Amino acid sequence: MRWGIRQLVLAVVFSGMAQAQSVSEKLNDYPTAARADYVFACMVTNGQTREMLDRCACSIDEIAAILPYEQYLEAETVLSMRRVGGERMAFFQSAAMAENLVADLRRAQAEAEIVCF
């Protein structure tokens, strides 16, 4: 009987650890290079000081807490394609899906700005 209880306790503990890992993975699904790219671009725009490093790092952390990386990447792709221009890229200018992706990113950026700057 005691062995059954131990197994049950271990199963609950390991289940909790697995859930914690999946939550942690969801909150940290941005690759380091993507975070670094964001911070470098942010610092170029806002100043290359230690304070800006902290603020820009805070900003990408806030965005990552709001948007899954896949959604962030899609929105960044839409913005990149909009800069290209041309007839073939017109879809990225007006498609509702593209607009929604960019709007979600803009909201996350606004929230990050409030929290970090």
C-alpha positions as YAML, in Angstrom:
chain: A
units: angstrom
residues:
- id: 1
  name: MET
  ca: [0.00, 0.00, 0.00]
- id: 2
  name: ARG
  ca: [2.79, 2.47, 0.85]
- id: 3
  name: TRP
  ca: [4.42, 1.75, -2.49]
- id: 4
  name: GLY
  ca: [1.20, 2.68, -4.26]
- id: 5
  name: ILE
  ca: [1.07, 6.00, -2.42]
- id: 6
  name: ARG
  ca: [4.70, 6.73, -3.31]
- id: 7
  name: GLN
  ca: [4.01, 6.00, -6.95]
- id: 8
  name: LEU
  ca: [0.99, 8.27, -6.85]
- id: 9
  name: VAL
  ca: [2.98, 11.08, -5.22]
- id: 10
  name: LEU
  ca: [5.79, 10.68, -7.76]
- id: 11
  name: ALA
  ca: [3.30, 10.69, -10.61]
- id: 12
  name: VAL
  ca: [1.74, 13.91, -9.32]
- id: 13
  name: VAL
  ca: [5.16, 15.53, -8.80]
- id: 14
  name: PHE
  ca: [6.39, 14.56, -12.27]
- id: 15
  name: SER
  ca: [3.11, 15.67, -13.81]
- id: 16
  name: GLY
  ca: [3.48, 19.05, -12.13]
- id: 17
  name: MET
  ca: [7.07, 19.32, -13.35]
- id: 18
  name: ALA
  ca: [5.99, 18.51, -16.91]
- id: 19
  name: GLN
  ca: [3.29, 21.17, -16.77]
- id: 20
  name: ALA
  ca: [5.76, 23.70, -15.35]
- id: 21
  name: GLN
  ca: [8.18, 22.93, -18.18]
- id: 22
  name: SER
  ca: [5.51, 23.35, -20.81]
- id: 23
  name: VAL
  ca: [4.43, 26.68, -19.27]
- id: 24
  name: SER
  ca: [8.07, 27.75, -19.10]
- id: 25
  name: GLU
  ca: [8.61, 26.73, -22.70]
- id: 26
  name: LYS
  ca: [5.52, 28.66, -23.78]
- id: 27
  name: LEU
  ca: [6.74, 31.78, -21.99]
- id: 28
  name: ASN
  ca: [10.24, 31.42, -23.42]
- id: 29
  name: ASP
  ca: [9.60, 30.32, -26.99]
- id: 30
  name: TYR
  ca: [11.53, 33.23, -28.53]
- id: 31
  name: PRO
  ca: [14.99, 32.19, -29.75]
- id: 32
  name: THR
  ca: [17.88, 34.10, -28.23]
- id: 33
  name: ALA
  ca: [18.86, 35.49, -31.64]
- id: 34
  name: ALA
  ca: [15.35, 36.94, -32.14]
- id: 35
  name: ARG
  ca: [15.48, 38.59, -28.73]
- id: 36
  name: ALA
  ca: [18.97, 39.95, -29.45]
- id: 37
  name: ASP
  ca: [17.88, 41.31, -32.86]
- id: 38
  name: TYR
  ca: [15.00, 43.13, -31.19]
- id: 39
  name: VAL
  ca: [17.24, 44.58, -28.47]
- id: 40
  name: PHE
  ca: [19.88, 45.73, -30.98]
- id: 41
  name: ALA
  ca: [17.26, 47.45, -33.16]
- id: 42
  name: CYS
  ca: [15.62, 49.00, -30.11]
- id: 43
  name: MET
  ca: [18.96, 50.35, -28.89]
- id: 44
  name: VAL
  ca: [19.78, 51.82, -32.31]
- id: 45
  name: THR
  ca: [16.48, 53.68, -32.18]
- id: 46
  name: ASN
  ca: [16.57, 54.74, -28.51]
- id: 47
  name: GLY
  ca: [20.24, 55.10, -27.65]
- id: 48
  name: GLN
  ca: [23.08, 52.75, -26.91]
- id: 49
  name: THR
  ca: [23.30, 53.04, -23.16]
- id: 50
  name: ARG
  ca: [23.10, 50.52, -20.36]
- id: 51
  name: GLU
  ca: [19.71, 51.94, -19.39]
- id: 52
  name: MET
  ca: [18.38, 51.38, -22.92]
- id: 53
  name: LEU
  ca: [19.77, 47.84, -22.91]
- id: 54
  name: ASP
  ca: [17.69, 47.13, -19.82]
- id: 55
  name: ARG
  ca: [14.60, 48.85, -21.20]
- id: 56
  name: CYS
  ca: [14.84, 47.16, -24.60]
- id: 57
  name: ALA
  ca: [15.37, 43.75, -22.99]
- id: 58
  name: CYS
  ca: [12.34, 44.41, -20.80]
- id: 59
  name: SER
  ca: [10.37, 45.34, -23.90]
- id: 60
  name: ILE
  ca: [11.01, 42.09, -25.78]
- id: 61
  name: ASP
  ca: [10.31, 40.13, -22.60]
- id: 62
  name: GLU
  ca: [6.92, 41.84, -22.32]
- id: 63
  name: ILE
  ca: [6.15, 41.21, -25.98]
- id: 64
  name: ALA
  ca: [7.14, 37.56, -25.56]
- id: 65
  name: ALA
  ca: [4.78, 37.28, -22.59]
- id: 66
  name: ILE
  ca: [1.92, 38.56, -24.75]
- id: 67
  name: LEU
  ca: [2.55, 37.01, -28.17]
- id: 68
  name: PRO
  ca: [3.74, 33.50, -29.00]
- id: 69
  name: TYR
  ca: [6.90, 33.58, -31.10]
- id: 70
  name: GLU
  ca: [5.14, 32.21, -34.17]
- id: 71
  name: GLN
  ca: [2.66, 35.08, -34.12]
- id: 72
  name: TYR
  ca: [5.47, 37.61, -33.55]
- id: 73
  name: LEU
  ca: [7.38, 36.15, -36.50]
- id: 74
  name: GLU
  ca: [4.33, 36.29, -38.76]
- id: 75
  name: ALA
  ca: [3.69, 39.95, -37.86]
- id: 76
  name: GLU
  ca: [7.35, 40.84, -38.42]
- id: 77
  name: THR
  ca: [7.19, 39.08, -41.79]
- id: 78
  name: VAL
  ca: [4.13, 41.11, -42.80]
- id: 79
  name: LEU
  ca: [5.89, 44.33, -41.79]
- id: 80
  name: SER
  ca: [8.98, 43.31, -43.73]
- id: 81
  name: MET
  ca: [6.94, 42.49, -46.82]
- id: 82
  name: ARG
  ca: [5.18, 45.85, -46.61]
- id: 83
  name: ARG
  ca: [8.53, 47.60, -46.85]
- id: 84
  name: VAL
  ca: [9.31, 45.76, -50.09]
- id: 85
  name: GLY
  ca: [6.35, 47.30, -51.88]
- id: 86
  name: GLY
  ca: [5.17, 46.51, -55.37]
- id: 87
  name: GLU
  ca: [2.06, 44.95, -56.80]
- id: 88
  name: ARG
  ca: [2.82, 41.46, -55.50]
- id: 89
  name: MET
  ca: [3.09, 42.75, -51.95]
- id: 90
  name: ALA
  ca: [-0.27, 44.55, -52.02]
- id: 91
  name: PHE
  ca: [-1.80, 41.60, -50.19]
- id: 92
  name: PHE
  ca: [0.30, 42.43, -47.12]
- id: 93
  name: GLN
  ca: [-0.97, 46.02, -47.18]
- id: 94
  name: SER
  ca: [-4.67, 45.31, -46.94]
- id: 95
  name: ALA
  ca: [-5.49, 41.69, -46.08]
- id: 96
  name: ALA
  ca: [-7.50, 41.38, -42.88]
- id: 97
  name: MET
  ca: [-5.31, 38.57, -41.58]
- id: 98
  name: ALA
  ca: [-2.18, 40.65, -42.13]
- id: 99
  name: GLU
  ca: [-3.81, 43.65, -40.47]
- id: 100
  name: ASN
  ca: [-4.77, 41.56, -37.44]
- id: 101
  name: LEU
  ca: [-1.26, 40.18, -37.06]
- id: 102
  name: VAL
  ca: [0.28, 43.63, -37.16]
- id: 103
  name: ALA
  ca: [-2.38, 45.06, -34.83]
- id: 104
  name: ASP
  ca: [-1.64, 42.35, -32.25]
- id: 105
  name: LEU
  ca: [2.08, 43.11, -32.46]
- id: 106
  name: ARG
  ca: [1.45, 46.85, -32.14]
- id: 107
  name: ARG
  ca: [-0.70, 46.28, -29.04]
- id: 108
  name: ALA
  ca: [2.04, 44.12, -27.49]
- id: 109
  name: GLN
  ca: [4.63, 46.80, -28.30]
- id: 110
  name: ALA
  ca: [2.44, 49.50, -26.75]
- id: 111
  name: GLU
  ca: [2.04, 47.43, -23.59]
- id: 112
  name: ALA
  ca: [5.80, 46.85, -23.48]
- id: 113
  name: GLU
  ca: [6.43, 50.57, -23.88]
- id: 114
  name: ILE
  ca: [4.13, 51.37, -20.96]
- id: 115
  name: VAL
  ca: [5.82, 48.80, -18.73]
- id: 116
  name: CYS
  ca: [9.45, 49.34, -19.76]
- id: 117
  name: PHE
  ca: [9.81, 52.94, -20.87]
...
